[in-house]
Amino acid sequence: MLAPPAPAARRGRQAWASVRGDVVAALPAWGVSRVLVVAAWAVLASVHVHNPAAHQQVHQGLFAWDAGWYRGIAQHGYGFSPPGAGAHEALRFFPLLPVVSWLLGGSSVAIVAVVWAAALVLGALVHRLVLIEGKGAHAAGLSVWCVLLFPSAFVLVLGYAEALAMALGVGMFIALRRQRWWLAAGLGVLAGLSRPLGVLLAVPAVVEVARAYRLAVRSDARTRAAWGAAVAGPVAGLVAFLTWSWRRYGDFLLPLRVQTKATHRGQVVDPFTALWHEGSGILRGHHVGSALHVPWALCFIALAVVAFRRFPASYGAYAAAVLVVALTSKNLDSLERYGLGAFPLVLALATLLRTTRLERAWLAASSAALEGYAVLALLNKYVP
């Protein structure tokens, strides 16, 4: 007669079954999003595009817009600068994706492999996070579809850092909610190295640490150190990159200065000025995408309220922090991408789809919008 399996082995099998279930739940949406974006690119590549700028974006394909910068940095370092770009422009792009891609050879295939794998991990982690919050299997699966087929989620298919940064962010939330503070700290450091807004993950860390402190009967020095590490992790990632900039270029804040140039994010303004600037921009012949930022901003604000009401406070706090930063820049280009990065907004959206008809209608509309935004971006009509 066989002996019963040891508790450790049984737990290992259960953990593996959970991971496998999360990945299987993410695969359909992950595959559909890739098919939609690649199909849009293939169609545009098969026709003659007259506009030179649009022709260039279509030619770049999965490395259009910012993705080309990440590939250039992975292959040539931060000295990379395409024709017409200003000095130190590459410093706008944080190092994690280029470094990971460089470790795998730095080729275009390596970058796409990293991004696509990160997007699958992101979907699996979203599934796990929603289950942890007790929303149920159906809500978890729906949330995966909402995240991976969100209209701006075509950047999770291109060679952008969003897939990697979001996977780290969702992973950090899971660690925080399970009070695995040192794991949260490590993921926070990597998130801070992946995108400028990664540092804002310190906000939900503060909320979760404060909650743990209130509930703790007592705390020793080791526990307090773990709390501090969880909060400091995202900040440490940012500071590490800025310190490298200081050692290399003699300017600690150079990456942030480049990011806030008028040709990029622009100066800090109040949200009303930013929305008016973008809403009236269409009358001056700006990109079609400029006018689209205004309704998206209003939707994101409403979804932040929903996130505060239907999820723990850390979710709404993180969403609000991202929105404050995004909406106080004079240039709201990429707002939809930032809204996707503030993933509690999309999770809040999923909770509003309470009937099968609503779910199907949203997913159909969102899929069409995802492909439409991909087309606009490749035609140089929308800044992703």
SVG drawing of the C-alpha trace seen along z (x, -y; Angstrom):
<svg xmlns="http://www.w3.org/2000/svg" viewBox="-28 -75 58 77">
<polyline fill="none" stroke="black" stroke-width="0.4" points="0.0,0.0 1.4,-3.4 2.0,-6.0 -0.1,-9.2 1.9,-12.0 3.8,-14.3 2.1,-17.7 4.9,-19.6 4.5,-17.5 0.7,-17.9 1.0,-21.7 3.4,-21.7 1.0,-19.9 -1.8,-22.2 0.3,-25.3 1.3,-24.0 -2.4,-23.2 -3.3,-26.8 -0.6,-28.2 -1.6,-26.0 -5.2,-27.0 -4.3,-30.7 -2.2,-30.3 -5.0,-28.3 -7.5,-31.0 -5.3,-33.7 -4.4,-31.9 -7.5,-32.6 -7.6,-36.3 -3.8,-36.5 -4.0,-34.7 -7.0,-36.7 -5.3,-40.0 -2.1,-39.0 -4.2,-37.8 -6.1,-41.1 -3.0,-43.3 -0.9,-41.3 -3.8,-41.0 -4.2,-44.8 -0.5,-45.2 -0.5,-42.6 -3.4,-44.3 -1.7,-47.7 1.6,-46.2 -0.1,-44.7 -1.4,-48.1 0.4,-51.1 0.5,-53.8 1.2,-57.2 2.0,-59.3 5.7,-58.9 5.3,-59.0 2.6,-56.4 4.6,-54.3 7.5,-54.3 5.3,-53.2 3.9,-50.4 7.3,-49.3 8.4,-49.2 5.4,-47.0 5.7,-45.6 8.5,-48.1 6.6,-51.2 6.7,-54.3 8.4,-53.7 9.0,-50.0 11.8,-51.0 13.5,-52.9 13.5,-49.8 14.9,-47.7 17.6,-50.3 18.6,-50.5 18.7,-46.7 21.0,-46.5 23.1,-49.7 22.8,-50.9 21.7,-54.4 23.9,-56.0 21.2,-54.9 19.6,-57.8 17.7,-57.6 18.1,-60.4 16.5,-63.6 16.2,-62.7 17.7,-65.0 20.6,-64.1 19.8,-61.8 16.3,-61.0 16.8,-57.4 16.8,-58.1 13.0,-58.5 12.9,-54.7 13.6,-52.8 16.1,-49.9 14.4,-46.7 13.0,-45.6 16.1,-46.5 18.3,-44.7 16.3,-41.5 16.1,-41.5 19.9,-42.1 20.5,-39.2 18.6,-37.0 20.6,-38.4 19.0,-41.7 17.4,-40.7 13.9,-41.7 12.7,-38.2 14.1,-38.3 12.2,-41.5 9.0,-40.2 9.4,-37.0 9.9,-38.8 6.9,-41.1 4.6,-38.3 5.6,-36.1 5.1,-39.0 1.7,-39.6 0.7,-35.9 2.1,-36.1 0.1,-39.4 -3.1,-37.6 -2.4,-34.7 -1.6,-37.0 -4.8,-39.1 -6.8,-35.9 -5.1,-34.9 -5.5,-38.4 -9.2,-38.5 -9.6,-35.1 -7.6,-36.2 -10.1,-39.1 -12.9,-36.6 -14.7,-37.7 -15.1,-34.2 -13.9,-32.3 -16.2,-34.0 -15.1,-37.4 -11.5,-36.4 -11.8,-35.1 -13.8,-38.2 -11.1,-40.4 -8.4,-38.7 -10.4,-39.4 -11.0,-43.0 -7.3,-43.6 -5.8,-41.9 -8.5,-43.2 -8.7,-46.7 -8.6,-49.2 -5.1,-50.4 -3.9,-46.9 -2.4,-46.6 0.8,-48.0 1.0,-44.6 1.6,-43.1 4.1,-45.7 7.6,-45.9 6.6,-48.2 7.5,-47.8 3.9,-47.9 3.4,-44.1 6.5,-43.6 5.7,-46.6 2.0,-45.6 2.9,-41.9 5.3,-43.2 2.6,-45.5 0.0,-42.9 2.5,-40.5 3.3,-43.1 -0.4,-43.5 -0.7,-39.8 2.4,-39.8 1.0,-42.8 -2.4,-41.3 -0.8,-38.1 1.5,-40.1 4.6,-38.7 6.5,-41.9 9.9,-40.9 8.6,-39.5 6.6,-42.7 9.8,-44.7 11.7,-42.8 8.9,-43.1 8.7,-46.8 12.3,-47.3 11.9,-45.7 8.7,-47.7 10.6,-50.9 13.2,-50.0 10.6,-49.2 8.6,-52.4 8.6,-55.9 5.2,-55.3 6.4,-52.1 7.4,-54.3 3.7,-54.8 3.4,-51.3 4.7,-52.7 1.2,-54.2 -0.7,-50.9 2.3,-49.5 1.8,-52.3 -2.0,-51.5 -1.4,-47.8 1.3,-48.3 -0.9,-50.7 -3.7,-48.1 -1.3,-45.4 -0.1,-47.7 -3.6,-48.4 -4.4,-44.7 -1.2,-43.5 -1.2,-42.6 2.4,-43.4 5.3,-43.8 9.0,-43.1 11.9,-44.8 12.0,-42.2 8.4,-42.8 8.8,-46.5 11.9,-46.1 9.8,-44.1 7.1,-46.7 9.6,-49.4 11.2,-47.4 7.8,-46.8 7.1,-50.6 10.7,-51.5 11.0,-48.9 9.5,-50.9 11.3,-54.0 14.6,-52.1 14.1,-51.0 13.6,-54.6 16.6,-55.9 18.8,-53.2 18.2,-54.3 18.6,-58.0 21.8,-57.2 23.2,-55.5 22.2,-58.6 24.1,-60.8 27.2,-58.6 27.0,-58.4 25.9,-61.9 26.4,-64.0 22.6,-64.7 20.5,-62.8 17.2,-64.0 18.1,-63.8 15.6,-60.9 12.8,-62.9 13.8,-66.2 13.8,-64.5 10.3,-63.0 8.8,-66.4 10.1,-68.2 7.4,-70.1 7.7,-67.6 6.9,-64.7 4.8,-64.9 5.2,-68.6 5.0,-70.8 2.8,-70.1 -0.6,-71.8 -4.0,-71.4 -6.2,-68.7 -8.8,-71.1 -6.1,-72.9 -4.8,-69.6 -8.3,-68.4 -9.1,-71.8 -5.8,-71.7 -6.5,-68.2 -10.2,-68.8 -9.6,-71.9 -6.6,-70.4 -8.7,-68.7 -9.8,-72.1 -6.2,-73.0 -5.6,-69.9 -3.9,-67.7 -4.1,-63.9 -7.5,-62.4 -6.4,-60.7 -6.1,-64.1 -9.8,-64.6 -10.4,-61.0 -8.4,-61.7 -11.2,-63.8 -14.0,-61.1 -11.4,-58.5 -10.2,-60.8 -13.8,-61.1 -14.3,-57.4 -11.1,-56.7 -12.1,-59.1 -15.5,-57.3 -13.8,-53.9 -11.4,-55.1 -14.5,-55.8 -15.8,-52.3 -12.4,-50.8 -12.5,-52.6 -16.0,-51.2 -15.6,-47.6 -12.0,-46.8 -9.7,-47.3 -8.4,-50.9 -5.0,-50.1 -6.6,-49.5 -8.3,-52.9 -5.3,-54.6 -3.0,-53.2 -5.5,-54.1 -5.9,-57.6 -2.2,-58.2 -1.6,-57.2 -4.5,-59.4 -3.2,-62.4 0.2,-62.1 -1.3,-61.4 -3.9,-64.2 -1.5,-66.9 0.6,-66.7 -0.1,-69.3 0.2,-66.6 -2.2,-63.8 -0.8,-61.5 -0.8,-57.9 -3.5,-58.5 -5.3,-55.4 -2.1,-53.4 -1.6,-54.9 -5.2,-54.0 -4.5,-50.4 -1.4,-50.5 -3.5,-51.6 -5.1,-48.1 -7.5,-48.5 -9.5,-50.7 -10.0,-47.8 -10.8,-45.5 -13.4,-48.0 -14.8,-48.0 -15.2,-44.2 -17.3,-44.5 -19.8,-46.7 -20.5,-44.0 -23.1,-42.2 -25.0,-40.4 -23.9,-38.1 -25.2,-40.5 -23.2,-43.4 -20.0,-41.2 -20.4,-40.2 -21.2,-43.7 -18.2,-45.2 -15.8,-42.5 -16.9,-42.9 -16.6,-46.7 -13.3,-46.6 -11.8,-44.1 -12.9,-46.3 -11.5,-49.4 -8.2,-47.5 -7.8,-46.8 -8.9,-50.3 -6.4,-51.9 -3.7,-49.7 -4.5,-50.8 -4.6,-54.5 -1.2,-54.1 0.4,-52.5 -1.1,-55.2 0.5,-57.8 -2.9,-59.2 -2.7,-58.2 0.2,-58.3 0.2,-55.1"/>
</svg>
